[in-house]
Amino acid sequence: MTVEKLPLTEDRVAQYHRDGFLLASNLIPEAIARTGEAAMWTVMGMDADDPGTWGHFSDEALATAVQAGFKPQSKLFQFFGNRHPDLLACYTPAMMAAMAQLTGKARDFFPPPTETLIQNVFPSEGEWAWRGAHFDGAVKAKQHETFPGPFVINSIIYLNDIEQRGGGTVAWPGAHKPVRALAESDPEKYKYMWRLAQDLPTVQIGDPVELQPKCGDILFFAHFSVHAASKNIRDTPRLALRSRW
């Protein structure tokens, strides 16, 4: 009987549970990631080599941005429900298997998505900073319950190389543990994620790290993982896909 090789080592799985997140490489072949990068520009209707086009949205991109309530003037561009085959190809079997390892779920619990969210950060002027430490699922209108939580695992696929202060995700290693401890200290009070988020400033979450992923790297993060978007003060955009299970 052939034993299937697991994509992540035991040390990497342990790191995920210790930190609440894991930046993983080699789960997407480089050719697939680079093809996905090119498709990203096609979907947006922009020329990667001509910054003068970066504010000119395709009809598809503009429609999804407006429907979601986002303004084109923002430097964070989010396009929902994209089904371009070269973007969906980035959700490889190795990625699905890695999520099964990290969560302890069965492999078939993670089918590849049929659509994805583009989440790009374009360059802007001014000093570098991150925008609000938070954990996902705390939108009051959605009334997500804290336990078991709104998702099993979250992912961001990066489709270009991100330099320091180039819009890389900022994360707080181990912060998911004291956040969970707060939630468990009063389950009635913190029944909903939005209420827990209100008291996040009272939690000692330590110091953040600025991630600098390469094209094809994937950030996996867990329930209660504290993270933040950051400003991009470089000359190239940060390109990424985001999904949750």
FIKOLZA-1660 file (N, C-alpha, C; in steps of 0.1 Angstrom, whole numbers, plus 5000, padded with zeros to 4 digits):
% residues 245
   i   px   py   pz ch aa at
   1 5008 4988 5000  A  M  N
   1 5000 5000 5000  A  M CA
   1 5009 5013 5000  A  M  C
   2 5006 5022 4991  A  T  N
   2 5014 5034 4990  A  T CA
   2 5008 5045 4999  A  T  C
   3 5018 5051 5007  A  V  N
   3 5014 5061 5017  A  V CA
   3 5016 5075 5010  A  V  C
   4 5005 5083 5009  A  E  N
   4 5006 5096 5003  A  E CA
   4 5015 5105 5011  A  E  C
   5 5025 5111 5004  A  K  N
   5 5034 5121 5011  A  K CA
   5 5026 5133 5015  A  K  C
   6 5028 5137 5027  A  L  N
   6 5021 5149 5032  A  L CA
   6 5029 5162 5028  A  L  C
   7 5022 5172 5025  A  P  N
   7 5029 5184 5020  A  P CA
   7 5036 5192 5031  A  P  C
   8 5033 5191 5043  A  L  N
   8 5039 5199 5054  A  L CA
   8 5046 5189 5064  A  L  C
   9 5057 5194 5069  A  T  N
   9 5064 5186 5079  A  T CA
   9 5057 5188 5093  A  T  C
  10 5060 5179 5102  A  E  N
  10 5054 5180 5116  A  E CA
  10 5058 5193 5122  A  E  C
  11 5070 5198 5120  A  D  N
  11 5075 5210 5125  A  D CA
  11 5066 5222 5120  A  D  C
  12 5063 5222 5108  A  R  N
  12 5055 5233 5102  A  R CA
  12 5041 5232 5108  A  R  C
  13 5035 5221 5109  A  V  N
  13 5022 5220 5115  A  V CA
  13 5022 5225 5130  A  V  C
  14 5033 5221 5137  A  A  N
  14 5034 5226 5151  A  A CA
  14 5036 5241 5151  A  A  C
  15 5043 5247 5141  A  Q  N
  15 5044 5261 5141  A  Q CA
  15 5031 5268 5139  A  Q  C
  16 5022 5262 5130  A  Y  N
  16 5009 5268 5128  A  Y CA
  16 5001 5268 5141  A  Y  C
  17 5001 5257 5149  A  H  N
  17 4993 5257 5161  A  H CA
  17 5000 5266 5172  A  H  C
  18 5013 5268 5171  A  R  N
  18 5019 5277 5181  A  R CA
  18 5016 5292 5178  A  R  C
  19 5018 5296 5165  A  D  N
  19 5016 5309 5161  A  D CA
  19 5002 5314 5157  A  D  C
  20 4994 5304 5153  A  G  N
  20 4981 5307 5148  A  G CA
  20 4980 5310 5134  A  G  C
  21 4992 5310 5127  A  F  N
  21 4993 5312 5113  A  F CA
  21 5005 5305 5107  A  F  C
  22 5006 5303 5094  A  L  N
  22 5017 5297 5088  A  L CA
  22 5019 5302 5074  A  L  C
  23 5030 5307 5070  A  L  N
  23 5033 5311 5057  A  L CA
  23 5041 5300 5050  A  L  C
  24 5034 5293 5040  A  A  N
  24 5039 5281 5035  A  A CA
  24 5043 5283 5020  A  A  C
  25 5054 5276 5016  A  S  N
  25 5059 5277 5002  A  S CA
  25 5058 5263 4996  A  S  C
  26 5059 5263 4982  A  N  N
  26 5060 5250 4975  A  N CA
  26 5047 5242 4974  A  N  C
  27 5036 5249 4976  A  L  N
  27 5023 5242 4975  A  L CA
  27 5017 5245 4962  A  L  C
  28 5022 5255 4955  A  I  N
  28 5017 5259 4942  A  I CA
  28 5029 5260 4932  A  I  C
  29 5029 5252 4922  A  P  N
  29 5040 5253 4912  A  P CA
  29 5042 5267 4907  A  P  C
  30 5055 5271 4905  A  E  N
  30 5058 5285 4901  A  E CA
  30 5050 5289 4888  A  E  C
  31 5050 5280 4879  A  A  N
  31 5044 5283 4866  A  A CA
  31 5029 5286 4868  A  A  C
  32 5022 5279 4877  A  I  N
  32 5008 5281 4879  A  I CA
  32 5006 5295 4886  A  I  C
  33 5015 5298 4896  A  A  N
  33 5014 5310 4903  A  A CA
  33 5016 5322 4894  A  A  C
  34 5026 5321 4885  A  R  N
  34 5029 5332 4876  A  R CA
  34 5018 5334 4865  A  R  C
  35 5012 5323 4861  A  T  N
  35 5000 5324 4852  A  T CA
  35 4989 5330 4859  A  T  C
  36 4987 5327 4872  A  G  N
  36 4977 5334 4880  A  G CA
  36 4979 5349 4881  A  G  C
  37 4992 5352 4883  A  E  N
  37 4995 5367 4884  A  E CA
  37 4991 5374 4871  A  E  C
  38 4994 5368 4859  A  A  N
  38 4990 5374 4847  A  A CA
  38 4975 5375 4845  A  A  C
  39 4968 5365 4850  A  A  N
  39 4953 5365 4849  A  A CA
  39 4947 5376 4858  A  A  C
  40 4954 5379 4869  A  M  N
  40 4949 5389 4878  A  M CA
  40 4949 5403 4871  A  M  C
  41 4959 5406 4863  A  W  N
  41 4959 5418 4856  A  W CA
  41 4948 5418 4845  A  W  C
  42 4946 5407 4839  A  T  N
  42 4936 5406 4828  A  T CA
  42 4922 5409 4834  A  T  C
  43 4919 5403 4846  A  V  N
  43 4906 5405 4852  A  V CA
  43 4904 5419 4856  A  V  C
  44 4915 5426 4861  A  M  N
  44 4914 5440 4864  A  M CA
  44 4913 5449 4853  A  M  C
  45 4917 5444 4841  A  G  N
  45 4918 5453 4829  A  G CA
  45 4929 5463 4829  A  G  C
  46 4940 5459 4835  A  M  N
  46 4952 5468 4837  A  M CA
  46 4964 5462 4831  A  M  C
  47 4974 5470 4828  A  D  N
  47 4987 5466 4822  A  D CA
  47 4997 5466 4834  A  D  C
  48 5003 5455 4837  A  A  N
  48 5012 5454 4848  A  A CA
  48 5024 5463 4846  A  A  C
  49 5028 5466 4833  A  D  N
  49 5040 5474 4831  A  D CA
  49 5037 5489 4829  A  D  C
  50 5024 5493 4830  A  D  N
  50 5020 5507 4828  A  D CA
  50 5012 5512 4840  A  D  C
  51 5019 5518 4850  A  P  N
  51 5012 5523 4862  A  P CA
  51 5001 5533 4859  A  P  C
  52 5001 5539 4847  A  G  N
  52 4991 5548 4843  A  G CA
  52 4977 5541 4841  A  G  C
  53 4977 5528 4839  A  T  N
  53 4965 5520 4838  A  T CA
  53 4959 5515 4851  A  T  C
  54 4967 5516 4862  A  W  N
  54 4963 5510 4874  A  W CA
  54 4950 5515 4881  A  W  C
  55 4946 5526 4877  A  G  N
  55 4933 5531 4882  A  G CA
  55 4921 5529 4873  A  G  C
  56 4924 5522 4861  A  H  N
  56 4914 5520 4851  A  H CA
  56 4908 5506 4853  A  H  C
  57 4896 5504 4858  A  F  N
  57 4891 5491 4861  A  F CA
  57 4884 5486 4849  A  F  C
  58 4884 5472 4847  A  S  N
  58 4876 5466 4837  A  S CA
  58 4861 5467 4842  A  S  C
  59 4852 5465 4833  A  D  N
  59 4838 5465 4837  A  D CA
  59 4835 5455 4848  A  D  C
  60 4841 5443 4846  A  E  N
  60 4838 5432 4856  A  E CA
  60 4844 5436 4870  A  E  C
  61 4856 5441 4870  A  A  N
  61 4862 5445 4883  A  A CA
  61 4854 5456 4890  A  A  C
  62 4851 5466 4882  A  L  N
  62 4844 5478 4887  A  L CA
  62 4830 5474 4893  A  L  C
  63 4823 5465 4886  A  A  N
  63 4810 5460 4890  A  A CA
  63 4810 5453 4903  A  A  C
  64 4820 5444 4905  A  T  N
  64 4821 5437 4918  A  T CA
  64 4825 5446 4929  A  T  C
  65 4834 5456 4926  A  A  N
  65 4838 5465 4936  A  A CA
  65 4827 5474 4941  A  A  C
  66 4819 5479 4932  A  V  N
  66 4808 5488 4935  A  V CA
  66 4797 5480 4943  A  V  C
  67 4794 5468 4939  A  Q  N
  67 4784 5459 4945  A  Q CA
  67 4788 5457 4960  A  Q  C
  68 4801 5456 4962  A  A  N
  68 4806 5453 4976  A  A CA
  68 4807 5466 4984  A  A  C
  69 4805 5477 4978  A  G  N
  69 4805 5490 4986  A  G CA
  69 4819 5496 4986  A  G  C
  70 4828 5491 4978  A  F  N
  70 4842 5497 4978  A  F CA
  70 4843 5508 4967  A  F  C
  71 4851 5518 4970  A  K  N
  71 4853 5529 4961  A  K CA
  71 4866 5527 4953  A  K  C
  72 4866 5529 4940  A  P  N
  72 4878 5528 4932  A  P CA
  72 4890 5536 4937  A  P  C
  73 4887 5547 4944  A  Q  N
  73 4898 5556 4949  A  Q CA
  73 4906 5549 4960  A  Q  C
  74 4901 5539 4966  A  S  N
  74 4908 5532 4976  A  S CA
  74 4920 5524 4971  A  S  C
  75 4931 5523 4979  A  K  N
  75 4942 5515 4974  A  K CA
  75 4941 5501 4977  A  K  C
  76 4931 5497 4985  A  L  N
  76 4927 5483 4987  A  L CA
  76 4916 5479 4977  A  L  C
  77 4919 5471 4967  A  F  N
  77 4910 5467 4957  A  F CA
  77 4905 5453 4959  A  F  C
  78 4892 5451 4961  A  Q  N
  78 4887 5438 4964  A  Q CA
  78 4876 5435 4953  A  Q  C
  79 4878 5423 4946  A  F  N
  79 4869 5419 4936  A  F CA
  79 4864 5405 4939  A  F  C
  80 4851 5404 4941  A  F  N
  80 4844 5392 4946  A  F CA
  80 4840 5383 4935  A  F  C
  81 4839 5370 4938  A  G  N
  81 4833 5360 4929  A  G CA
  81 4840 5358 4916  A  G  C
  82 4853 5359 4916  A  N  N
  82 4860 5357 4903  A  N CA
  82 4862 5342 4900  A  N  C
  83 4860 5338 4888  A  R  N
  83 4860 5324 4884  A  R CA
  83 4870 5322 4873  A  R  C
  84 4879 5331 4871  A  H  N
  84 4889 5329 4860  A  H CA
  84 4897 5316 4863  A  H  C
  85 4898 5307 4853  A  P  N
  85 4904 5294 4855  A  P CA
  85 4918 5294 4860  A  P  C
  86 4926 5304 4855  A  D  N
  86 4940 5305 4859  A  D CA
  86 4941 5310 4874  A  D  C
  87 4931 5317 4879  A  L  N
  87 4931 5320 4894  A  L CA
  87 4927 5308 4902  A  L  C
  88 4917 5301 4898  A  L  N
  88 4912 5289 4905  A  L CA
  88 4923 5278 4905  A  L  C
  89 4931 5277 4894  A  A  N
  89 4941 5267 4893  A  A CA
  89 4952 5268 4905  A  A  C
  90 4952 5280 4911  A  C  N
  90 4962 5282 4922  A  C CA
  90 4958 5274 4934  A  C  C
  91 4945 5270 4935  A  Y  N
  91 4940 5261 4946  A  Y CA
  91 4944 5247 4943  A  Y  C
  92 4956 5243 4946  A  T  N
  92 4961 5230 4941  A  T CA
  92 4957 5219 4951  A  T  C
  93 4958 5206 4947  A  P  N
  93 4956 5195 4956  A  P CA
  93 4966 5196 4968  A  P  C
  94 4978 5200 4966  A  A  N
  94 4987 5201 4977  A  A CA
  94 4983 5212 4988  A  A  C
  95 4977 5222 4983  A  M  N
  95 4971 5232 4992  A  M CA
  95 4960 5226 5000  A  M  C
  96 4951 5219 4994  A  M  N
  96 4939 5213 5001  A  M CA
  96 4944 5203 5011  A  M  C
  97 4954 5195 5007  A  A  N
  97 4960 5185 5016  A  A CA
  97 4967 5192 5028  A  A  C
  98 4973 5203 5026  A  A  N
  98 4980 5211 5037  A  A CA
  98 4969 5216 5047  A  A  C
  99 4958 5220 5042  A  M  N
  99 4948 5225 5052  A  M CA
  99 4942 5213 5060  A  M  C
 100 4941 5202 5054  A  A  N
 100 4937 5190 5061  A  A CA
 100 4946 5187 5072  A  A  C
 101 4959 5188 5069  A  Q  N
 101 4970 5185 5079  A  Q CA
 101 4968 5195 5091  A  Q  C
 102 4967 5208 5088  A  L  N
 102 4967 5218 5098  A  L CA
 102 4955 5218 5107  A  L  C
 103 4944 5213 5102  A  T  N
 103 4931 5213 5109  A  T CA
 103 4927 5200 5115  A  T  C
 104 4934 5189 5110  A  G  N
 104 4930 5176 5114  A  G CA
 104 4917 5171 5108  A  G  C
 105 4912 5178 5098  A  K  N
 105 4900 5174 5091  A  K CA
 105 4904 5164 5080  A  K  C
 106 4893 5157 5075  A  A  N
 106 4895 5148 5064  A  A CA
 106 4899 5156 5051  A  A  C
 107 4906 5150 5042  A  R  N
 107 4911 5156 5030  A  R CA
 107 4899 5161 5022  A  R  C
 108 4888 5154 5021  A  D  N
 108 4877 5158 5013  A  D CA
 108 4868 5169 5019  A  D  C
 109 4872 5173 5031  A  F  N
 109 4865 5184 5038  A  F CA
 109 4869 5197 5030  A  F  C
 110 4879 5197 5022  A  F  N
 110 4884 5209 5016  A  F CA
 110 4884 5208 5000  A  F  C
 111 4872 5209 4994  A  P  N
 111 4872 5210 4980  A  P CA
 111 4877 5223 4975  A  P  C
 112 4884 5223 4963  A  P  N
 112 4888 5236 4958  A  P CA
 112 4876 5245 4955  A  P  C
 113 4878 5258 4958  A  P  N
 113 4867 5268 4956  A  P CA
 113 4862 5269 4941  A  P  C
 114 4850 5273 4939  A  T  N
 114 4845 5275 4926  A  T CA
 114 4846 5290 4922  A  T  C
 115 4849 5298 4932  A  E  N
 115 4852 5313 4929  A  E CA
 115 4861 5318 4940  A  E  C
 116 4867 5329 4938  A  T  N
 116 4877 5334 4948  A  T CA
 116 4876 5350 4949  A  T  C
 117 4882 5355 4959  A  L  N
 117 4882 5369 4962  A  L CA
 117 4896 5374 4958  A  L  C
 118 4897 5384 4949  A  I  N
 118 4909 5391 4946  A  I CA
 118 4910 5402 4956  A  I  C
 119 4922 5403 4963  A  Q  N
 119 4924 5413 4973  A  Q CA
 119 4938 5419 4971  A  Q  C
 120 4939 5430 4964  A  N  N
 120 4952 5436 4960  A  N CA
 120 4954 5450 4967  A  N  C
 121 4966 5453 4970  A  V  N
 121 4970 5465 4977  A  V CA
 121 4979 5473 4967  A  V  C
 122 4974 5484 4962  A  F  N
 122 4982 5492 4953  A  F CA
 122 4991 5502 4960  A  F  C
 123 5001 5507 4954  A  P  N
 123 5010 5517 4960  A  P CA
 123 5003 5530 4964  A  P  C
 124 5008 5535 4975  A  S  N
 124 5003 5548 4980  A  S CA
 124 5014 5556 4986  A  S  C
 125 5012 5569 4988  A  E  N
 125 5022 5578 4993  A  E CA
 125 5021 5578 5008  A  E  C
 126 5031 5583 5015  A  G  N
 126 5031 5585 5029  A  G CA
 126 5039 5575 5037  A  G  C
 127 5038 5576 5050  A  E  N
 127 5046 5566 5058  A  E CA
 127 5039 5553 5059  A  E  C
 128 5047 5542 5061  A  W  N
 128 5042 5529 5061  A  W CA
 128 5035 5527 5075  A  W  C
 129 5024 5519 5075  A  A  N
 129 5017 5516 5087  A  A CA
 129 5008 5504 5084  A  A  C
 130 5003 5498 5095  A  W  N
 130 4993 5487 5093  A  W CA
 130 4979 5493 5098  A  W  C
 131 4968 5486 5093  A  R  N
 131 4955 5492 5095  A  R CA
 131 4947 5483 5105  A  R  C
 132 4948 5485 5118  A  G  N
 132 4939 5479 5127  A  G CA
 132 4941 5464 5129  A  G  C
 133 4947 5460 5140  A  A  N
 133 4948 5446 5144  A  A CA
 133 4934 5440 5146  A  A  C
 134 4931 5429 5141  A  H  N
 134 4918 5423 5142  A  H CA
 134 4918 5408 5139  A  H  C
 135 4907 5401 5142  A  F  N
 135 4906 5387 5138  A  F CA
 135 4893 5387 5129  A  F  C
 136 4892 5377 5120  A  D  N
 136 4882 5377 5111  A  D CA
 136 4869 5371 5117  A  D  C
 137 4858 5375 5111  A  G  N
 137 4844 5370 5115  A  G CA
 137 4837 5379 5125  A  G  C
 138 4842 5391 5127  A  A  N
 138 4837 5400 5138  A  A CA
 138 4828 5411 5133  A  A  C
 139 4822 5409 5121  A  V  N
 139 4813 5419 5116  A  V CA
 139 4799 5418 5123  A  V  C
 140 4795 5428 5130  A  K  N
 140 4783 5427 5138  A  K CA
 140 4771 5423 5130  A  K  C
 141 4769 5428 5118  A  A  N
 141 4757 5426 5110  A  A CA
 141 4756 5411 5107  A  A  C
 142 4767 5404 5107  A  K  N
 142 4766 5389 5103  A  K CA
 142 4764 5380 5115  A  K  C
 143 4766 5386 5127  A  Q  N
 143 4762 5378 5140  A  Q CA
 143 4769 5364 5140  A  Q  C
 144 4781 5364 5137  A  H  N
 144 4789 5351 5138  A  H CA
 144 4791 5347 5152  A  H  C
 145 4787 5335 5156  A  E  N
 145 4790 5330 5169  A  E CA
 145 4804 5327 5171  A  E  C
 146 4809 5330 5183  A  T  N
 146 4824 5328 5186  A  T CA
 146 4828 5313 5186  A  T  C
 147 4819 5304 5191  A  F  N
 147 4822 5290 5191  A  F CA
 147 4811 5283 5183  A  F  C
 148 4814 5275 5174  A  P  N
 148 4827 5270 5170  A  P CA
 148 4835 5280 5161  A  P  C
 149 4828 5291 5157  A  G  N
 149 4835 5301 5148  A  G CA
 149 4830 5300 5134  A  G  C
 150 4832 5311 5127  A  P  N
 150 4826 5312 5113  A  P CA
 150 4834 5305 5102  A  P  C
 151 4846 5300 5106  A  F  N
 151 4854 5293 5096  A  F CA
 151 4864 5283 5103  A  F  C
 152 4869 5274 5095  A  V  N
 152 4878 5264 5100  A  V CA
 152 4892 5269 5098  A  V  C
 153 4895 5274 5086  A  I  N
 153 4908 5279 5083  A  I CA
 153 4907 5290 5072  A  I  C
 154 4915 5300 5072  A  N  N
 154 4915 5310 5063  A  N CA
 154 4928 5310 5054  A  N  C
 155 4928 5315 5042  A  S  N
 155 4940 5315 5034  A  S CA
 155 4941 5327 5026  A  S  C
 156 4954 5331 5023  A  I  N
 156 4957 5342 5014  A  I CA
 156 4968 5336 5005  A  I  C
 157 4966 5336 4992  A  I  N
 157 4976 5332 4982  A  I CA
 157 4982 5345 4976  A  I  C
 158 4995 5346 4977  A  Y  N
 158 5002 5358 4972  A  Y CA
 158 5007 5354 4957  A  Y  C
 159 5004 5364 4948  A  L  N
 159 5008 5361 4934  A  L CA
 159 5018 5370 4929  A  L  C
 160 5026 5376 4938  A  N  N
 160 5038 5383 4934  A  N CA
 160 5047 5384 4946  A  N  C
 161 5060 5387 4944  A  D  N
 161 5070 5388 4955  A  D CA
 161 5067 5402 4962  A  D  C
 162 5066 5401 4975  A  I  N
 162 5063 5412 4983  A  I CA
 162 5075 5417 4991  A  I  C
 163 5079 5429 4988  A  E  N
 163 5091 5435 4996  A  E CA
 163 5086 5440 5009  A  E  C
 164 5096 5443 5017  A  Q  N
 164 5093 5450 5030  A  Q CA
 164 5085 5463 5028  A  Q  C
 165 5074 5465 5035  A  R  N
 165 5066 5476 5034  A  R CA
 165 5059 5477 5021  A  R  C
 166 5057 5465 5015  A  G  N
 166 5050 5465 5002  A  G CA
 166 5036 5460 5002  A  G  C
 167 5030 5461 5014  A  G  N
 167 5016 5456 5015  A  G CA
 167 5014 5442 5020  A  G  C
 168 5025 5436 5026  A  G  N
 168 5024 5423 5031  A  G CA
 168 5016 5423 5044  A  G  C
 169 5010 5412 5047  A  T  N
 169 5001 5410 5059  A  T CA
 169 5010 5411 5071  A  T  C
 170 5004 5418 5081  A  V  N
 170 5011 5419 5095  A  V CA
 170 5003 5409 5104  A  V  C
 171 5011 5401 5111  A  A  N
 171 5005 5391 5120  A  A CA
 171 5011 5391 5134  A  A  C
 172 5003 5387 5144  A  W  N
 172 5008 5386 5158  A  W CA
 172 5009 5372 5162  A  W  C
 173 5022 5367 5162  A  P  N
 173 5024 5352 5166  A  P CA
 173 5019 5349 5180  A  P  C
 174 5011 5339 5180  A  G  N
 174 5006 5334 5193  A  G CA
 174 4994 5341 5199  A  G  C
 175 4989 5352 5192  A  A  N
 175 4979 5360 5198  A  A CA
 175 4965 5353 5198  A  A  C
 176 4964 5343 5190  A  H  N
 176 4951 5335 5190  A  H CA
 176 4948 5329 5204  A  H  C
 177 4959 5326 5211  A  K  N
 177 4957 5319 5224  A  K CA
 177 4951 5328 5235  A  K  C
 178 4957 5340 5238  A  P  N
 178 4950 5348 5248  A  P CA
 178 4937 5353 5243  A  P  C
 179 4934 5354 5230  A  V  N
 179 4921 5358 5225  A  V CA
 179 4911 5347 5228  A  V  C
 180 4915 5335 5226  A  R  N
 180 4906 5324 5229  A  R CA
 180 4904 5323 5244  A  R  C
 181 4914 5325 5252  A  A  N
 181 4912 5325 5266  A  A CA
 181 4902 5335 5271  A  A  C
 182 4903 5347 5265  A  L  N
 182 4893 5357 5268  A  L CA
 182 4879 5352 5265  A  L  C
 183 4877 5347 5253  A  A  N
 183 4864 5342 5248  A  A CA
 183 4859 5331 5258  A  A  C
 184 4867 5322 5262  A  E  N
 184 4863 5311 5271  A  E CA
 184 4861 5316 5285  A  E  C
 185 4866 5328 5289  A  S  N
 185 4864 5332 5303  A  S CA
 185 4850 5336 5306  A  S  C
 186 4842 5340 5295  A  D  N
 186 4828 5344 5297  A  D CA
 186 4821 5341 5284  A  D  C
 187 4817 5328 5282  A  P  N
 187 4810 5324 5269  A  P CA
 187 4797 5331 5267  A  P  C
 188 4790 5335 5277  A  E  N
 188 4778 5342 5275  A  E CA
 188 4780 5356 5270  A  E  C
 189 4789 5363 5276  A  K  N
 189 4793 5377 5272  A  K CA
 189 4798 5377 5258  A  K  C
 190 4807 5367 5255  A  Y  N
 190 4813 5367 5242  A  Y CA
 190 4807 5357 5233  A  Y  C
 191 4794 5356 5233  A  K  N
 191 4787 5346 5224  A  K CA
 191 4790 5350 5209  A  K  C
 192 4791 5363 5206  A  Y  N
 192 4793 5367 5193  A  Y CA
 192 4807 5373 5190  A  Y  C
 193 4812 5370 5179  A  M  N
 193 4826 5375 5175  A  M CA
 193 4827 5390 5176  A  M  C
 194 4817 5397 5172  A  W  N
 194 4818 5412 5172  A  W CA
 194 4820 5417 5187  A  W  C
 195 4813 5410 5196  A  R  N
 195 4815 5415 5210  A  R CA
 195 4829 5412 5215  A  R  C
 196 4834 5400 5212  A  L  N
 196 4848 5397 5215  A  L CA
 196 4858 5407 5209  A  L  C
 197 4855 5411 5197  A  A  N
 197 4864 5421 5190  A  A CA
 197 4865 5434 5198  A  A  C
 198 4854 5438 5204  A  Q  N
 198 4853 5450 5211  A  Q CA
 198 4864 5451 5223  A  Q  C
 199 4867 5439 5228  A  D  N
 199 4876 5438 5239  A  D CA
 199 4890 5434 5235  A  D  C
 200 4892 5433 5222  A  L  N
 200 4906 5429 5218  A  L CA
 200 4917 5438 5223  A  L  C
 201 4914 5451 5224  A  P  N
 201 4925 5460 5229  A  P CA
 201 4929 5457 5244  A  P  C
 202 4921 5449 5251  A  T  N
 202 4924 5446 5265  A  T CA
 202 4934 5434 5266  A  T  C
 203 4936 5427 5254  A  V  N
 203 4944 5415 5254  A  V CA
 203 4959 5418 5251  A  V  C
 204 4968 5412 5258  A  Q  N
 204 4982 5413 5255  A  Q CA
 204 4985 5404 5244  A  Q  C
 205 4987 5410 5232  A  I  N
 205 4990 5401 5220  A  I CA
 205 5004 5402 5215  A  I  C
 206 5013 5409 5222  A  G  N
 206 5027 5409 5218  A  G CA
 206 5030 5418 5206  A  G  C
 207 5041 5415 5200  A  D  N
 207 5046 5423 5189  A  D CA
 207 5043 5416 5176  A  D  C
 208 5040 5424 5166  A  P  N
 208 5037 5419 5152  A  P CA
 208 5049 5416 5144  A  P  C
 209 5047 5408 5134  A  V  N
 209 5057 5406 5123  A  V CA
 209 5051 5410 5110  A  V  C
 210 5059 5416 5102  A  E  N
 210 5055 5419 5088  A  E CA
 210 5060 5408 5079  A  E  C
 211 5050 5401 5072  A  L  N
 211 5053 5390 5064  A  L CA
 211 5058 5395 5050  A  L  C
 212 5067 5388 5044  A  Q  N
 212 5072 5392 5031  A  Q CA
 212 5072 5379 5022  A  Q  C
 213 5060 5376 5017  A  P  N
 213 5058 5363 5010  A  P CA
 213 5064 5365 4995  A  P  C
 214 5066 5353 4989  A  K  N
 214 5070 5353 4975  A  K CA
 214 5058 5348 4967  A  K  C
 215 5059 5350 4954  A  C  N
 215 5049 5345 4945  A  C CA
 215 5046 5330 4947  A  C  C
 216 5033 5327 4950  A  G  N
 216 5030 5313 4952  A  G CA
 216 5029 5309 4966  A  G  C
 217 5034 5317 4975  A  D  N
 217 5033 5314 4990  A  D CA
 217 5019 5316 4994  A  D  C
 218 5015 5308 5005  A  I  N
 218 5002 5308 5010  A  I CA
 218 5003 5311 5025  A  I  C
 219 4995 5320 5030  A  L  N
 219 4993 5323 5044  A  L CA
 219 4981 5316 5049  A  L  C
 220 4982 5306 5058  A  F  N
 220 4971 5300 5064  A  F CA
 220 4969 5306 5078  A  F  C
 221 4957 5309 5082  A  F  N
 221 4955 5314 5096  A  F CA
 221 4943 5308 5102  A  F  C
 222 4943 5307 5115  A  A  N
 222 4933 5300 5123  A  A CA
 222 4923 5310 5129  A  A  C
 223 4913 5304 5135  A  H  N
 223 4903 5311 5143  A  H CA
 223 4910 5319 5154  A  H  C
 224 4906 5331 5156  A  F  N
 224 4912 5340 5165  A  F CA
 224 4926 5346 5162  A  F  C
 225 4931 5342 5150  A  S  N
 225 4944 5347 5146  A  S CA
 225 4943 5362 5144  A  S  C
 226 4952 5370 5151  A  V  N
 226 4952 5384 5149  A  V CA
 226 4961 5389 5138  A  V  C
 227 4956 5397 5129  A  H  N
 227 4964 5401 5118  A  H CA
 227 4959 5415 5113  A  H  C
 228 4966 5421 5103  A  A  N
 228 4962 5434 5098  A  A CA
 228 4967 5435 5084  A  A  C
 229 4960 5443 5076  A  A  N
 229 4965 5447 5063  A  A CA
 229 4975 5458 5066  A  A  C
 230 4984 5460 5056  A  S  N
 230 4994 5471 5058  A  S CA
 230 4995 5479 5045  A  S  C
 231 4999 5491 5047  A  K  N
 231 5001 5501 5035  A  K CA
 231 5012 5496 5026  A  K  C
 232 5010 5499 5013  A  N  N
 232 5020 5495 5003  A  N CA
 232 5027 5508 4999  A  N  C
 233 5040 5510 5003  A  I  N
 233 5047 5523 4999  A  I CA
 233 5058 5519 4988  A  I  C
 234 5057 5507 4983  A  R  N
 234 5066 5503 4972  A  R CA
 234 5061 5508 4958  A  R  C
 235 5067 5503 4948  A  D  N
 235 5064 5508 4934  A  D CA
 235 5055 5498 4927  A  D  C
 236 5052 5486 4933  A  T  N
 236 5044 5476 4927  A  T CA
 236 5033 5472 4936  A  T  C
 237 5022 5467 4930  A  P  N
 237 5011 5463 4939  A  P CA
 237 5013 5449 4946  A  P  C
 238 5006 5447 4956  A  R  N
 238 5006 5434 4962  A  R CA
 238 4993 5427 4957  A  R  C
 239 4996 5415 4951  A  L  N
 239 4985 5408 4944  A  L CA
 239 4982 5395 4953  A  L  C
 240 4969 5393 4955  A  A  N
 240 4966 5381 4964  A  A CA
 240 4951 5376 4961  A  A  C
 241 4949 5364 4965  A  L  N
 241 4936 5357 4965  A  L CA
 241 4933 5353 4979  A  L  C
 242 4920 5354 4982  A  R  N
 242 4917 5351 4996  A  R CA
 242 4904 5342 4996  A  R  C
 243 4905 5332 5005  A  S  N
 243 4893 5323 5006  A  S CA
 243 4893 5317 5021  A  S  C
 244 4882 5313 5025  A  R  N
 244 4881 5306 5038  A  R CA
 244 4872 5294 5037  A  R  C
 245 4874 5285 5046  A  W  N
 245 4866 5272 5047  A  W CA
 245 4860 5271 5061  A  W  C
% end
